Amino acid sequence: MFLWLVVNFMNVEDAARARYSCRAFLADKPVDRATVEDLLAIAATAPSGGNLQPWNVIALSGEPLAGLVDDVKSQVSGQPRGEGSEYRIYPENLKEPYFDRRHKCGEDLYATIGVGREDKPGRMKQFRRNIELFSAPVGLFVYLDRQMQPGQWSDAGMFIQTLMLAATARGLATCAQEFWAMWHKSVARYTGPPDDWMLFCGIALGVPDPEAPINSLETDRASVAEIARF
């Protein structure tokens, strides 16, 4: 089994600037269980209100992950929007500047692979790459207890960010996929979560493909002047 090692780990600032949503992984470069466990242990140091540590993770790789991918592929033509998520991923009538940011991110993403606005088949083909976790060898599925409230969901976000930074520091890449919330029933057939757990997202984890044009995307970021007041 291939073990991906980086001798010189990044500092936190470098990892934060280097992290990106990877949408093309090297399928022939697996990530061993010990590395996944290390990353989860680091992520678990994230803060949470009252130290509730509300996050729960189920990791899939190998045959179970391949089974999930094949399962959803067999259903997607009849259910292009999935099974329906248990929470609203984006607000209705998204206002500015948020709508423009989301729209531009999508346009910039498709531009990296030469898919224009009118190329709906091309866009759908790329969107369905979510099902394959973009060829990542590991899928991490993040759950929260249904009792949890928005405060604990924000805690889960800090856990996920810490995980992604730790992966980046080791030369790995990630992509947080809310896509999987739309297929929570199918995911459950492979993860077997308790009934009181709700799927928040999946996270693709693996070695990035440095030659893939889509991995060249650098999303715009609002300036400090736009997001902060002094």
C-alpha positions in Angstrom: 0.0 0.0 0.0 1.3 3.4 -0.9 2.1 5.7 2.0 2.2 9.3 1.2 4.7 11.2 3.4 5.8 14.8 3.6 8.9 15.3 5.7 8.6 19.1 6.1 5.1 19.8 7.4 3.7 23.3 6.7 2.9 25.8 9.4 -0.7 26.8 9.9 -0.6 29.9 7.8 1.0 28.1 4.9 -1.5 25.3 5.1 -4.4 27.7 5.3 -3.2 29.5 2.1 -2.5 26.2 0.3 -5.7 24.4 1.1 -8.2 24.2 -1.8 -11.2 22.0 -2.8 -9.5 19.3 -4.8 -11.7 17.9 -7.6 -9.2 15.5 -9.2 -7.3 12.9 -7.1 -4.8 10.2 -8.1 -6.9 7.0 -7.8 -3.9 4.8 -7.6 -2.5 6.5 -4.5 -4.4 5.1 -1.5 -4.2 6.7 2.0 -3.6 4.2 4.7 -5.8 3.9 7.8 -3.1 5.1 10.2 -2.8 8.4 8.3 -6.6 8.8 8.4 -6.7 8.1 12.1 -3.9 10.7 12.7 -5.8 13.3 10.8 -8.9 12.7 12.7 -7.0 12.9 16.0 -5.7 16.3 15.0 -9.2 17.4 13.8 -10.6 16.4 17.2 -8.6 19.1 18.9 -10.9 21.7 17.3 -12.9 23.8 19.8 -16.5 23.3 20.6 -19.0 25.0 22.8 -19.1 23.3 26.2 -16.6 20.8 24.8 -19.5 18.8 23.3 -17.4 17.6 20.5 -20.6 17.0 18.4 -18.9 15.6 15.3 -19.1 11.9 14.3 -17.2 10.4 11.3 -17.6 7.2 9.4 -14.7 6.5 6.9 -15.1 4.4 3.8 -12.5 3.1 1.4 -12.0 0.1 -0.8 -15.0 -2.1 -1.6 -17.5 -0.3 0.6 -16.7 3.0 -1.0 -16.8 1.5 -4.5 -20.2 0.0 -3.6 -21.6 3.3 -2.6 -20.3 5.0 -5.8 -21.8 2.3 -8.0 -25.1 2.4 -6.0 -25.5 6.1 -6.5 -24.4 6.0 -10.1 -27.2 3.5 -10.8 -29.8 5.8 -9.3 -28.7 9.3 -10.5 -30.4 9.2 -13.9 -33.8 8.7 -12.3 -33.0 11.1 -9.4 -30.8 13.8 -10.7 -31.4 15.9 -7.6 -30.7 13.0 -5.3 -32.9 11.8 -2.4 -33.2 15.3 -0.8 -31.1 16.5 2.0 -32.3 16.7 5.6 -31.3 20.3 5.8 -31.3 23.3 3.5 -27.8 23.5 2.0 -28.2 27.1 0.7 -30.8 29.7 1.8 -33.7 30.4 -0.6 -33.4 33.7 -2.6 -29.7 34.0 -1.8 -29.0 37.8 -1.7 -25.9 39.7 -2.6 -23.0 39.5 -2.2 -23.5 35.8 -1.5 -25.3 35.0 -4.8 -22.6 36.6 -6.9 -19.8 34.8 -5.0 -21.5 31.4 -5.5 -22.2 32.1 -9.2 -18.7 33.3 -10.0 -17.2 30.3 -8.2 -19.2 28.0 -10.5 -18.3 29.9 -13.6 -14.6 29.9 -12.7 -14.6 26.2 -11.9 -16.1 25.2 -15.3 -13.8 27.6 -17.1 -10.8 25.6 -15.9 -12.0 22.6 -17.9 -13.4 24.5 -20.9 -17.1 23.9 -20.1 -19.2 26.9 -21.1 -22.4 28.3 -19.6 -24.5 26.7 -22.3 -22.8 23.3 -22.2 -25.4 21.6 -19.8 -24.2 18.1 -20.6 -20.6 19.1 -19.8 -21.7 20.7 -16.6 -23.8 17.7 -15.5 -20.9 15.3 -16.4 -18.6 17.3 -14.1 -21.2 17.6 -11.4 -21.6 13.8 -11.4 -17.9 13.5 -10.6 -19.0 14.2 -7.1 -20.4 10.6 -7.0 -16.9 9.3 -7.6 -15.5 11.6 -4.9 -13.3 12.9 -7.8 -11.4 9.5 -7.6 -10.4 10.0 -4.0 -9.6 6.7 -2.3 -11.1 7.7 1.0 -14.5 9.2 1.8 -15.2 10.6 5.3 -18.8 11.1 6.2 -19.5 13.7 8.9 -22.6 13.2 11.0 -24.2 15.2 13.8 -26.7 14.1 16.4 -30.2 15.4 15.4 -30.4 17.0 18.8 -27.7 19.5 17.9 -28.4 23.1 17.1 -26.7 25.8 14.8 -24.0 26.3 17.5 -22.9 22.7 17.2 -23.0 22.8 13.4 -20.5 25.6 13.6 -18.4 23.5 15.8 -18.5 20.7 13.2 -17.2 23.3 10.7 -14.2 24.0 12.8 -13.5 20.3 13.1 -13.7 19.9 9.3 -11.4 22.9 8.7 -8.9 21.5 11.1 -9.0 18.2 9.4 -8.5 19.8 6.0 -5.6 21.9 7.2 -3.9 18.8 8.7 -4.3 16.9 5.4 -2.9 19.8 3.5 0.1 20.0 5.8 0.9 16.3 4.9 0.7 16.9 1.2 -2.8 15.4 0.9 -5.9 17.2 -0.5 -9.6 17.3 0.4 -12.9 18.3 -0.9 -15.8 18.9 1.4 -18.9 17.7 -0.4 -22.4 18.8 0.7 -23.4 16.8 -2.3 -23.6 13.7 -0.1 -26.3 15.2 2.1 -28.6 14.8 -1.0 -27.9 11.1 -0.9 -28.0 10.4 2.8 -30.2 7.4 2.5 -27.9 5.6 0.1 -24.9 6.6 2.2 -26.5 5.1 5.2 -26.7 1.7 3.6 -22.9 1.6 3.7 -22.1 3.6 6.8 -24.9 2.2 9.0 -25.3 5.4 11.2 -27.6 5.4 14.3 -31.1 6.7 13.6 -30.4 9.9 15.6 -27.4 10.9 13.4 -27.9 13.3 10.5 -25.4 13.4 7.6 -23.9 16.9 7.2 -21.4 16.2 4.4 -18.8 13.9 2.9 -15.1 14.7 2.6 -13.0 13.3 -0.3 -9.4 12.6 0.9 -6.4 11.6 -1.2 -3.4 12.6 -3.1 -4.1 15.4 -5.6 -3.5 15.1 -9.3 -1.1 17.9 -10.0 -1.7 17.7 -13.8 -5.5 18.2 -13.6 -6.6 21.7 -14.9 -9.5 21.8 -12.5 -7.1 21.8 -9.6 -5.8 25.1 -10.8 -8.9 26.9 -9.6 -8.2 29.7 -7.1 -11.5 31.1 -5.8 -11.8 34.8 -5.1 -11.7 35.9 -1.5 -13.3 39.0 -0.1 -10.8 41.5 1.4 -10.6 42.2 5.1 -12.2 45.6 4.3 -15.3 43.7 3.0 -15.7 41.3 5.9 -14.6 43.3 8.9 -15.2 46.6 10.6 -12.8 48.4 12.9 
